[in-house]
Amino acid sequence: MPIPSRRLAVVALSVLLTALPLAACSAEKAGHPGSTAGTAAPGPAVAIPVGAGPQSVYAASPQPAPDSCHFRYTADRQPLPDPACTPGATSPAVTQATVATTICKAGGYTSAIRPSTGVTSKEKAANAKSYGYTGPMGDAEYDHLISLQLGGDPNDPRNLWVEPPSPGHVPGKGPNNPKDSVETRLHTAICKNQVTLAAAQQAIAADWTTAEARLGLSAGPATTSDPDDDAN
């Protein structure tokens, strides 16, 4: 018995509506135009915690539990911290409105707010256990993820991690981390009004190896000394 034309139209429409999501899904998996695979726009910036800021007297901060943090590495084996343990923390004393009188002031800023080695040595030993670092302590840097010259908090445990040596390191020669040079160049860019304080902090906290590219800055050469050297 012939199917009425109206019923045929309903069946055809139902088949078409069922097929459309499957086709779209197949296109995304294949990377066809319209696919978001590998081309997703970056999401909103994650809020960076704010620490207590500079203190007249520092005490050793409690560290994450032993073996609860895990290093990450880039494709070329540069070390990155565990974002769950070390997301970074900023100092409330350093804002875009105060950079001229804090991190960019003539004569320097960081030496006056840095915790003593008596404090950071204890923290470094405990943080090495947090990250399961078992290499020579002298070759690792107890590093401010957001450095002091970029407005990082001086002693918030969320802003400090035992940074293992970078590739090419010579054992026994102390830290050789090229992150320090990146921090110096970002500091210069802030003080020259080339980037905002917040943008630089976000970039360095996300991934120091890509921070300059994220900000549209040209990467410069590594240097052997740094005005905000965190080595300890």
C-alpha positions as CSV (number, residue, x, y, z in Angstrom):
1,M,0.0,0.0,0.0
2,P,1.6,3.3,-1.0
3,I,2.8,5.5,2.0
4,P,1.2,8.9,2.0
5,S,3.5,11.7,0.9
6,R,3.0,13.5,4.2
7,R,4.3,10.5,6.1
8,L,7.3,10.2,3.8
9,A,8.2,13.8,4.5
10,V,8.1,13.2,8.2
11,V,10.3,10.1,8.0
12,A,12.8,11.9,5.8
13,L,13.0,14.9,8.2
14,S,13.6,12.5,11.2
15,V,16.4,10.8,9.4
16,L,18.1,14.1,8.5
17,L,17.9,15.4,12.1
18,T,19.4,12.2,13.4
19,A,22.3,12.3,10.9
20,L,23.3,15.9,11.5
21,P,24.9,15.5,15.0
22,L,26.8,12.4,13.8
23,A,28.2,14.3,10.9
24,A,29.3,17.2,13.1
25,C,30.9,14.8,15.5
26,S,32.8,13.1,12.7
27,A,34.0,16.4,11.4
28,E,35.4,17.4,14.8
29,K,37.3,14.1,15.2
30,A,38.8,14.4,11.7
31,G,39.9,18.0,12.3
32,H,37.7,19.3,9.4
33,P,36.7,22.9,9.2
34,G,34.5,23.8,12.1
35,S,36.4,21.4,14.4
36,T,37.6,22.7,17.7
37,A,40.3,19.9,18.0
38,G,43.6,21.6,18.7
39,T,42.4,25.1,17.9
40,A,40.3,25.9,21.0
41,A,40.6,29.5,22.1
42,P,42.3,29.9,25.5
43,G,39.9,30.0,28.4
44,P,39.6,32.8,30.9
45,A,42.6,33.6,33.0
46,V,42.7,31.6,36.3
47,A,42.7,33.9,39.3
48,I,46.1,33.8,41.0
49,P,46.0,33.6,44.8
50,V,47.0,36.7,46.8
51,G,49.4,36.1,49.7
52,A,50.1,38.0,52.9
53,G,52.7,40.3,51.3
54,P,56.0,41.4,52.8
55,Q,56.5,40.8,56.6
56,S,58.8,42.3,59.1
57,V,59.6,38.9,60.4
58,Y,59.1,35.7,58.5
59,A,58.5,32.2,59.8
60,A,59.0,29.0,57.9
61,S,55.7,28.1,56.1
62,P,54.2,24.6,56.2
63,Q,54.7,22.7,52.9
64,P,52.5,20.2,51.1
65,A,52.7,16.6,52.3
66,P,55.6,14.5,51.1
67,D,55.3,13.1,47.6
68,S,52.0,15.0,47.0
69,C,53.4,17.3,44.3
70,H,54.7,16.2,40.9
71,F,57.1,18.0,38.5
72,R,55.9,18.5,34.9
73,Y,58.3,18.9,32.0
74,T,58.1,20.6,28.6
75,A,58.9,18.7,25.4
76,D,62.5,19.9,25.8
77,R,62.6,18.9,29.4
78,Q,62.4,22.2,31.1
79,P,60.8,21.8,34.6
80,L,57.5,23.2,35.6
81,P,55.8,23.0,39.0
82,D,52.6,21.2,40.0
83,P,49.8,23.7,39.6
84,A,47.8,22.0,42.4
85,C,50.7,22.7,44.8
86,T,52.3,25.8,43.3
87,P,49.8,27.9,41.4
88,G,51.7,31.1,42.3
89,A,50.7,33.9,44.7
90,T,51.0,37.6,44.3
91,S,51.9,40.3,46.8
92,P,49.1,42.7,47.7
93,A,51.8,45.4,48.0
94,V,52.5,45.3,44.3
95,T,49.7,46.4,42.0
96,Q,49.7,48.2,38.6
97,A,49.2,51.4,40.6
98,T,52.3,50.8,42.8
99,V,54.9,49.4,40.4
100,A,56.8,52.7,40.2
101,T,57.3,52.7,44.0
102,T,57.8,48.9,44.3
103,I,59.3,46.6,41.7
104,C,60.3,49.4,39.3
105,K,61.8,51.9,41.8
106,A,65.4,53.0,41.4
107,G,67.8,51.2,43.7
108,G,65.8,47.9,43.8
109,Y,63.0,46.4,45.8
110,T,63.4,42.7,46.3
111,S,66.3,42.6,48.8
112,A,64.3,44.4,51.4
113,I,61.4,42.0,51.3
114,R,63.2,38.6,50.8
115,P,62.9,36.0,53.6
116,S,66.2,35.0,55.3
117,T,68.0,31.9,54.2
118,G,67.4,30.6,57.8
119,V,63.7,30.5,56.9
120,T,63.9,29.4,53.2
121,S,66.4,26.6,53.9
122,K,63.9,24.9,56.2
123,E,61.2,25.4,53.6
124,K,63.3,24.2,50.8
125,A,64.1,20.9,52.6
126,A,60.5,20.3,53.3
127,N,59.4,21.3,49.8
128,A,61.9,18.9,48.3
129,K,60.1,16.1,50.1
130,S,56.7,17.5,48.9
131,Y,58.0,17.1,45.3
132,G,60.0,14.0,45.9
133,Y,63.2,15.7,44.8
134,T,66.2,13.6,45.7
135,G,69.0,15.3,43.7
136,P,71.7,17.5,45.1
137,M,70.1,20.4,47.0
138,G,72.8,22.8,45.8
139,D,71.8,22.1,42.2
140,A,68.1,22.9,42.8
141,E,66.7,26.4,43.2
142,Y,64.1,27.3,45.8
143,D,62.2,29.4,43.3
144,H,59.4,32.0,43.5
145,L,57.1,30.9,40.7
146,I,56.1,34.5,40.3
147,S,59.4,36.2,41.2
148,L,59.7,39.0,43.6
149,Q,60.6,41.4,40.8
150,L,57.2,40.5,39.2
151,G,55.2,41.2,42.3
152,G,55.2,37.6,43.6
153,D,54.5,37.0,47.3
154,P,57.8,36.6,49.3
155,N,56.9,33.6,51.4
156,D,53.5,32.1,50.5
157,P,54.1,28.3,50.0
158,R,51.8,28.5,46.9
159,N,54.5,30.6,45.3
160,L,57.6,28.6,46.1
161,W,58.9,25.3,44.8
162,V,62.1,23.4,44.5
163,E,63.0,23.9,40.8
164,P,65.3,21.1,39.5
165,P,68.1,21.9,37.1
166,S,67.4,22.5,33.5
167,P,68.9,20.4,30.7
168,G,72.6,21.0,30.2
169,H,73.3,21.5,33.9
170,V,76.7,20.5,35.2
171,P,76.3,18.7,38.5
172,G,77.8,20.5,41.4
173,K,77.8,23.9,39.6
174,G,74.6,25.2,41.3
175,P,71.3,26.2,39.7
176,N,71.4,27.1,36.0
177,N,67.7,27.8,35.5
178,P,67.0,30.0,32.4
179,K,63.6,31.0,34.0
180,D,65.6,33.7,35.9
181,S,66.4,35.4,32.6
182,V,62.8,35.3,31.5
183,E,61.7,36.9,34.8
184,T,64.2,39.8,34.3
185,R,63.0,40.5,30.8
186,L,59.3,40.5,31.9
187,H,60.3,42.9,34.7
188,T,61.9,45.2,32.2
189,A,58.8,45.0,30.0
190,I,56.5,45.9,32.9
191,C,58.7,48.9,33.9
192,K,58.7,50.1,30.3
193,N,54.9,49.8,30.1
194,Q,55.1,47.2,27.4
195,V,53.0,44.7,29.3
196,T,50.8,45.0,32.4
197,L,51.7,43.6,35.7
198,A,48.8,41.2,35.8
199,A,49.5,39.9,32.3
200,A,53.1,39.2,33.1
201,Q,52.1,37.4,36.4
202,Q,49.5,35.3,34.5
203,A,52.1,34.3,31.8
204,I,54.9,33.3,34.2
205,A,52.5,31.4,36.4
206,A,51.0,29.4,33.5
207,D,54.3,28.4,31.9
208,W,57.6,30.3,32.2
209,T,58.9,28.7,28.9
210,T,56.1,30.3,26.9
211,A,55.6,33.5,28.9
212,E,57.3,35.9,26.5
213,A,55.5,34.4,23.4
214,R,52.2,34.8,25.2
215,L,52.9,38.4,25.8
216,G,54.2,39.1,22.3
217,L,57.8,39.7,23.5
218,S,60.9,38.6,21.8
219,A,62.8,36.0,23.8
220,G,66.3,37.2,24.8
221,P,69.5,35.3,25.7
222,A,70.0,33.6,29.0
223,T,72.1,35.5,31.5
224,T,74.3,34.3,34.2
225,S,73.2,36.6,36.9
226,D,69.8,38.0,37.9
227,P,68.8,40.8,40.2
228,D,66.1,38.6,41.7
229,D,68.0,35.4,41.8
230,D,66.1,32.9,44.0
231,A,68.9,30.5,44.3
232,N,69.2,29.0,47.8
